[in-house]
């Protein structure tokens, strides 16, 4: 059996959003999930998550294969640890109403810091754009 990974998504990779097709063959673990952090709108059409102890960011939790994780890395501009990434990929705890899991999350870097426009107070990208 091949390895799988949990990935938390909070922006355009969410269900019914522009990049969700990338996750079409992934298993949706939780449609309602959250993690700690702050969510910001950017000068481009996607949000960034700032790693932060308080605050909640809402999204979905998926189980993906190694190949799919690599595809997500490419989409998110992640080329490896300590590289000049658009987003960094870190592990942090993701919560649902039933359990919590460690999962990968793509978070803000110095590149995306410069693109921030405003804090999304609700922590929910889909609610923000509707």
N, C-alpha and C positions, 0 to 999 in steps of 0.2 A: 504494500500500500504506500502511495506517495505521500510526502509530507504536505500538510496544509497549514495555513496561517490565518489568524483572525485580523481583520482590518476594519477600523472605524472610519466611516466617511461622513462628511458634514456639509458638503457643498454640491457641486455639479455632478458628483458620482451618485447622489441619492436617487431613489426611485422617482421616475417621471422627470428627471432633470437631464440636461444635455449630454452628459458623459456616462449616464447609467448603463448604456448599451455595452460598455466595457465589462460590466459585471453581470451580463445576461446569463452566463453559465456558472456563476458563483452561487453558493448557497447563502440565502439570507438567514442569518441567525436571529436577528432582532430588528424589527422595523422602528422600534422606539427605544433608543439608547442615548446615553449621555456620558460625558467625561468632564473633568475639570479644565478650565481655561477661559480665554476670552476670544470672541469671534469678531473679526473686522471685515468690512467691505473693502474692496480694493479698486484701483483705477482700471482693472480688467474685470470681466464678468465672472468672478469667482471670489470666495471668501478665503481668509487665512485664520488659522487658529494660533493664538499665542499661548504657549505653555505658561500656566499660572495656577497657583494653589487654590484660589477660590474662583467662583463663577462656574457656570455650567454651559456646555456646548452640546447641542442636540444633533443626533444623526442616526445612522444605521450601522449595524454590525454584520459583516460578511465573512464567510470562510472561503479562502481562495487557495489555489495551487501555487507552487513555486513559479511556474510560468506566468500565471496571472499576476502574482506579486511583482515580478520583473516588468510586466506590461504597465502596471500601476506606477512603478518607480519611474519608468520612462515618461509617462503622462505627467507626473508630478515634478519632473525635473530633478529627481533624486539619483545621483550617480555614485554615491557611497559616503561612508562616514568621513568626516573632516574634509569634504570636498566643497567646491563652490556650487552648492545645490540651490535650486529655486525653493524647494521645501526639504526639510530634514524628515527622516522617518525614524520615529522613536516608539518605544513601548510605554503604554500607561494603562491604568485600570479603566475599563469601560463598564458602566452600570446599566442594568435593565431592572424592570420591576420584579424579576425572578432571581437574578444572580449577578455576579460581576466577573469579568475576565480580563487578563492582560491581553492587549491587542496592539497592533501597529496603528499609528496615527501620523499623518503628515502635518508638520507644524512649521510655523513661520521661521524664516532665516533673515539675515541682513538684507538680502535681495527683496524679499516680500515685505519686510519692514518699511522700506522706502515707498511701497505701493499702497500702504494702508490709507484709507479715507476716513472711516468712522467706525466706532464701536457699535456692534449689533447688540443692543441691550438685551433682547430676548434670548440670545445665544442660539437662535434657530434661523438658518439661512432660508429655508422654504417659507417660513412665516414672514421674514423680512422682504422677500421679493414679491409676495402676493399682494 
